[in-house]
Amino acid sequence: MERQTTSPTQCHPAARVGAPKPFDLDWLQPGRHRYALLNPLHVASSDRDDLDSRTLRTPSVKVRDPLLPQLICLEALSPTQREHLAKRIEQYAKRGRAFLSALLQSEADTEEVIRHFRFTLEQARPGSRRRWWLRCYDPRVFRHLCWLLETASMDRLLGPITCWRWPDQYGQWHALERNEVPDLAIRVPLLSASQWSCIDRMASLNAVIDRLAMLKPEAVASFDAYRALDVLLVQAQQIGLAAAEDCALYAEQAARFHPHIHDHPEMRRRLDQSVETQGSYMRRCEDLSAQSLLAMARELETIT
């Protein structure tokens, strides 16, 4: 769940994200959502061949169309197609998967929306001459953009889209409405250098979220929790952990057991050895059980 209250993200779009809701088949009806996004990498071709979709291609992309995100105009679907789409959405949901990556509301025509994505999916990055692909159509990326981007940047990302609705890992759907109409004539980078660094960590961040969703769901119940986990990943890098899996384990331990678990002498020893020898922190923690880490957390509680 990604509901937000007063928090460090209150000045970001995350503060405007509504409470999660189960998928409502009425959302597919005319007037509710005009478009949908589909990731062909996550949907069998036989399940989408009858959907009239448009490929979201950018100027520099060198990838075949069947691998690129697809835009579906829901209003162009016949009643039969809409009924088949609803059945597929339900079938995928029963398997714990989302058939659609997003539902979009907009007054813009299809060509205008495609033009917007053409310039949005490729972004300039400070210090780099090439264009970088921004996977905003991926729900596991968009959820983080809600707390990472400022309101004005999110409005530029949305462009002609007035509402963006996306699924989470629990099958619930969240919605973000555009704050105000942006001036799309102004082409400025959406992300700063530090925000791009967060994008670079996003695979590790999502891996930690997936683990904690099983082991300690309350630790990943808000946008603030996501931001806090990203801070832990940065801390892991700053102390000298280089491997992504080592940084992810560091963040998981702090979020799951105690925010200062790495101040415990036993954990400090393992960290120091890993950094000094450039060895694997994961391997140095292989002998640690959840019970032993909980015991360390209790010791820290008695000290503090």
N, C-alpha and C positions, 0 to 999 in steps of 0.2 A: 504494500500500500504506500502511496506517495502523497498523502495529504500533508499539508503544511500549516503550521500556526506561526506565532511570533518567533522569529529566528533570524540567524545571519542572512538568510535568503529572502527576507521580507521585501527587499527592494528589487528583487529579481522576479522574472516571470513565474517562478515556482510558487510564489505567494498567491497567484491567481488560478492555480490548477484546482479544479473542482474535486469533490470526493469521488473515489472510484465507484464504478457501476458495472454490473454484469452486462454483457452484450445484449442489445435490444434490437430485434429484427426490424422494428419500425424505423431504425436508423437508415435502412436501405431504401425506404420509400421516398418518392420524389418530394423535394422541398426540405428534407432533413440533412442529407449530405450529398453534394453534387459529384464528388470524386472519391476515389479510393486509391491507395498505393499498395502495390503487390510486389514482393521480392521473389523473383523466379527461382532463386537459389533455395528457397524454403517451401516451394509449392510444386508438386508434381505437374509436369507439362500437360498430362491428360486431364488434370483438374482445372486448367485455365485456358485450354485451347479455344473454347467457345466464347471466351470473353473478349470483346473488342477493346484492346488496350493499345496504348501508345508508349513507345520506349522513351525514357528520359535520358537522352544522350547529350553529352557536353562537347565543346569544341575540341578538346585535347584527348578525350578518352580513346583508348586503343583496345576496347573490349567488345566482343560480339554482342549484338542486341539481346539474344536470349538470356544473357547474364546480367543485364542492367535492369534497374527498377522500372516498373510499368505503372502507368497512370490509366485508371479505368474511369470512364464517364458513366456514373451510375444512372443518370437520367436517360442515357441512350439504350439501356437494357430493356428488353421486352419483359413483360410480366413473367414469362416462363424462365427467361435467363435469370431474373431476380430471384425466383423461387429456387432454382438450382444453386445459385450463389449462396443463398441462406442455408441450404442443406449442407453445402461443403464447409461453410463456416462452423456449423454445429458439429460436423464430423471431425474436423481438425481440433476443435475445442475439446472433444471427448478424449483425444490423444494428447492433450496438454500443449497443443500448438495453435498458433494464430494463423489463419488463412490470409488475412489482410494485415499489412503493416500499419496502416493508418486510414482514417476516414477524414475527408476534408470538406469544409463548407466554403463556398466562394460564389460571388456574383460574376466572376470573370469567365470568359469562354475558354474552351480547351486550349486553343493556341496560345492564349495569354499565360495560362498556368504553365504550359510546357516551356515557353520562353523564360518564365521566371526560374524554373528549375534548371534550365540550361546555364544560367549564370550563378545559381545558388550552389549547385552540387560541386562546382569547382571554385576554389577560393585561393586568393593570394595569401602567402604566409611570410611574415617578417623575416628577412634574412635569406629568403629563397627566391630564385628566379622562376621556378616552375610552379604550376598550378597544383593544388592539393585537393583530393577528393574528400568531400564532407558527407558522411553517411547519415544525413539528417532524417532520411526516410526509414532508418532502422530504429525501432522503438527503444532498443537498448542504448542507442546514442541520443535520441531526442530527449529522453527523460533527463539526461545529464545536462543537455543544453538549456533546460529550464532553470537550473540553478547556476549554470556557468555563464550564460549570456546576460547582459544588461537588457532592460526592457526595450530600448531603442534598437539594439542589435537583433533581438528576437522579432520585433516588428518587421525589420528588413528581411529577416529569414522567411517569415510568413508571407510577406509581400501581399498578393491579392487574396490570400487565404484568410478568412475571418475566424475560423475555428479549426483546430487540429486535434483529432482524437486518436489515441493509441492504446494498445494493450500492454499489460504488464505480465510478469512471470506467473501470476496467479490466475490469469484469465479475466481479470478486471480491466476496465477501460477508463482512461483519464482524458480530460479535455482541457485545452488551453485556448482561450479566445484572444485574438489580437487586441492590443491595447489601443492603438490608433493607426490610421492610414499612413504608411511611410512614404517618403519621397524617393521613389525607386530610380529617379534620374541621378541620384547621388550614389555612385559606386565606390564604396569604401570597404576595406576588409572587415569582415564580421568578427574575427577573432584576433586577439592580441597574441604576442609571443607566449606569454604565460598560459593563456587559454589553449593554445595549440599544444603546449606541453601536457596539459591535462588530457587532451584528445589522445596523445601518444600513450598515456597511462590507462586509457579507457578499457582496453582488453583485460588488463590486470584488475582494474576496479570491478568490472563485471564478474570476473572469476571469483573475487572475494565475496561479492554480493550473492552470487549463486550458492557458495558454500555456506554463508551465514543464513541464507534463507532456509536452509535445511537444519542448521545447527542452533541458530539463535535468531529467529525471525524478527524479534523486536529490535535487533541491532541494525536492521535495514528497512525500517518502517517509515522513513521520511526522507525528504531531499537533504535535510541537515545531516542525516546519517551518511548519505552518499558523499557529501562534502567532507565530513569528518574522516571517512575512509580514505579519501583522496589525500587528505593532509597526512595521514599515517603512511601512505605510499611514498610521499615526498620525504618524510622523516627517515624512512628506511633507506632511501637513496642517499640522503645527506650523511647518514652515519657510515656509509660505505658499502651497503649491500648493492650488488650490481645486477644479479639475475632477477628477472621478473618474478619467478616463482618464490624467491627468497623474500622479496619485498611484499608479495601477496601474503605469505605466511606471517610476516611481521605484523601486517595490518590486521589480519584475522585474529591473531593472538590477543592484540590489544583490545579489539572490539568485542571479542568473545569472553575474555576472562577478566581483564582489568586494564584500564587506560594506561597504567604505569607498570604493567607486568614486566617490561624490559628493564626496569630499575632494580628488579630482584637480582641479587648477586649471582644466582645460578644462570639466569637468562643473560645477564651482562657478560658473564664469562663466555657463553656460547657465541654471543654476538662479536665480542672482541676477537675470539679465535677465528671466526669466519672472515672478519675483515682483514686481520693481520695475514692470514694465509691465503686470502682470496678463495677460500673453499666454500662449499655449499652449506648455507645456513639450514636448509631443509634436512640435510643429512645429520647435522649436529643436533637436530631436534627430533630425530626419528624415535629415540627412546622415551620421549616425553608423552605421557598419557594425559587425557583430559583431567583425570583425578589429581595428578601431580601439579598441573598448572592451576587447578582450582585451589590446591593447598598453598601454592605460592601466592595466589591472589588473597587468600585469607591472612597470610602472614603480612602482606602489605597493608591490609586493612587495620591490623592491630598496631602497626607502626604509625600509620597516618591518622 
